[in-house]
Amino acid sequence: MILQHVLRVARTWLISHDTEPLPPEAVAQCQGLIDQRVAGQPMAYLMGTREFMGHEFTVSPAVLIPRPDTELLVETAIQYLQGFGSARVLDLGVGSGAIAVSVALACPQATVVATDLSPVALQLAQDNAQRLSAAVEFLCGSWYDALSGQAPFDLILSNPPYIATNDPHLAQGDLRFEPAMALTDGADGLQSLRQIVAGAGRWLRPGGALWMEHGWDQAGAVRGLLQRAGFDKVTSKPDLAGIERISGGIIYN
């Protein structure tokens, strides 16, 4: 991957030119990237891109790296929106734009709005939307605080920070290099999820749905949050590994 990135060639070119010497500047660039990878730097940040839902997203250390697990959230949204001629969709904490842009591309009849507290993340998401020709409106602010003047939504989606502040995984693997504010709420891992659930009723139309990604052991707690907030048809869905990865429900009042 590093060779392909530096030389800007396909894998087939590498195979067919396996004895060809590289220019010194290419060798130096490759070695620099190899050294960063050995130090643990995620490949997505080194390459500057990551594939998600069949689309290539530009990523940087300012945003969370899109993961295959999150595709379940997008697939659930697309399935839900099939029953609408048009719909308003909100993505809270847009990051790279992977969720909002993927939904907008799959459901062009929907109006998609996305928020993030980080102006840098918002700019990156906007750049991804423009490059992929996705119609998304971007707003800066913390969760629902960014929505002044907006109409209610039919669907709210979020992949918020849900790792507890004392979780040892934060000091391991790719997580060491990803933005802390996108990973942990600085508390028990449920604080952001609580805030999103608590504010959803004001911003959802009657019959609207809220779906959120959460940690591998949080499904029961999140279902409890939804039920206590008045959501109906509360359920969780497993990812490809069989782990309950997202939870959601519908609100009627």
N, C-alpha and C positions, 0 to 999 in steps of 0.2 A: 504493500500500500504506500509506503514511504517513497519507494522508487517510482511508482506510477505518478505520485503526486508531484515529486520534484521534476521528473522528466516530462510530465504531461503526456503520458502514453498509456495505451491499453495493456492489459496483462498479456495478450497475445504477442505484442511487440517485445515485451521482456523475454518471453520464451524464445522467440525467433532471433533475438539479438543477444543471446546470453553470454557470448564471448566478446562483445563490443566494449572497449574501455570507455569509461565515463570522463567527461571534462572535469578538471580539478574543482571548479566551482560547484558542480553538481555533487561531487564526492563530499565536499565540505558541508553543503546544505543537508545532504542525507545524514551525515554523521551528527550534525547538530540536532536533527529531529530524532535520531536514534537515541542520543544521549538523554533527550527530554523524555522519551518513552521509557527508557530504562529507569529514570527517576520517578516514573509512575504517571506522567502526564497522559490524560485520556487521548486516545487516537482521534476522537471526534474534534477535540480542540486543536490537535496538531494538523489535521486535514482541513479543519474549518467547516466541515459539513457532516450531516447525519441523515440517513434515509428514514422516512416515517410515512406510513400509509402510501408508499409508492412515490413519494415526493422527496426531493432533496432540499433540506433546510440548512441554511447557513447558521452556524452556532459559534459561540465564543464563551470564554470564562464568565461572562456576564449573565449567562442563562443556563438553566438545567439542560443536560443532554437528553433529547427525546429517547424514550425507551419503548421497546415493543409492547410491554405490559400496558402502556397507556393507549395503545390502539383499541383496546377493549372499550374504553370510554368513548372514543370517536365512533366505533361501530355501533354502540348502543344509541348514541345520539342520532346517527343516520337512520337507524331502524325506527326510532321514535318519530322522526320528522317525516317519514313516508306518509303518515296520515294527515299531513298538513298541505294545503295548497300554497300557503305562505306561513312563515313563522318568524318570531324574534328569538334569537339565541344569544346568550351571554356567556362568555368565557372569562372567569375570574382568575387573575394571575397568569397572563398569557405567555410569559417567557419568550421562547423562540417563535411562538405563533403556531406550533405544530398542531394543536387541537383546533383552534379557531380557523386557521387556513384550511385544514383538511376537511372540516365540516362545511365551510363555505364552498369549496371546490366540489364536494360530493352533493351538496344541496343548494344549488345556485338560486333557488326560489326563496331561500331563507335570508333574513337580515341578521348579520352576525356582528355583535359588538364585543370588544375585548378590552380588559383593563389590566394594568400592572402598576405597582408602586414605583418601579424602576424606569426612568426615562430612557436609559441605555437599552434595556430589554425591549421597551416599546418600539424604539427605533429599529432594532434588529428584526422584530416581528413585522413591522411595517415594510421593511425592505424585503423580507421573505414573501409577504403578501403581494407586493408589487411585482416581484420577479416571477411569481407563480400565477399572476393574474387572478387573485382572489379578492373579492369585495368584502373587506372587513373594516369596521370603524374602531379606531383605537383611542382609549381614554386613559389618562394618567391619574392614579389615586389608589388608596388602600381599599380593596374589596368594593363595597357598594358606595363608598364615599365619592367615587369617580362618576356616578351616574346622574348627577343633577340634571333635571330636564328630560331624562329618558322616559319612554313609555315602558309599561310592564313587558315581561318576557314570557314566552311559552316554554322555554327550556333554559336552565342554568347548568353550566358545566364547570368543574374546577379540579385541577390537580395541585392542591395547596401543599405547603410544607407540613409534613406529618411525622417527622422523625423526632423523637424525644431528645431533649438537649443533652442527656447523659448517655445516649445510645453509642456504644463503642464503634458501630459501623461508620460513624461520621469521620473517624480517623483511619479508615481503611479504603483501599481501592480508589476508584474514580471520585468518590464522595469528597476526598481530601481536597480536590481541585475545583469542585463545583461551588456556586455561590451559596453561602450558609443560609441566607434569607429565603432561598428556594427549597431548602431541605428541612430545616427545623424551625419550629415556632418559638424556640427558646424556652419551652415549658414541657408539658407532658406528651406532646405530639398531637393532641386533640384540640388545642386552643383555636387554631385557624378553622378547623372543621366546625367547631362550635359557633364561631362568628358567622360563617357562611350559612349554616343551617338557621341560626337565629334571625338573620336578616332576609332570608329568602322569601318569606311570606309576603313582605311588602312589595317585592319586585316580580313576583310570579302572578300571572293571570290565573283565575280559577280553572283548575284542571291542568295547570302547568307542572312541570317535573324538574327535580333537582337530582343530578348525578355527580358524585365525587369519587376520585381515587383516594385510597388510604393505605395504610400499612398492612402487612400480612396478618397481624393479630388484632386489627382494630374494627373488623366488620361488625361484631356484636355491639360494640360501643357506639359506632356510627348509626347503626339501625336504631338504637335507643334514643340517640339525639333526634333523629328524624321523627320517630313516633311521638316523643314528648312535645315536639314542635307542631304536631297536628298533621303530619304527612300520612297519607294512606298508601296502600299497596307497597309498603316498604320491603325492599329485597336487596340481596347482594348477588353479584355475579363473579364466577371464578375466571382467572386468567388461564393461559395454556398450561400452566404448571398445577392447576387445580386449586390455587390460592384465591380466596375471596378478595378481589382486588378493587372493586367498585361497589358502592351502595347508593341507592336512590329511592325516591318515592314521588307521589303526586299529592298536590295540595288542592283542595276544593273550595276553601272558604276565602 
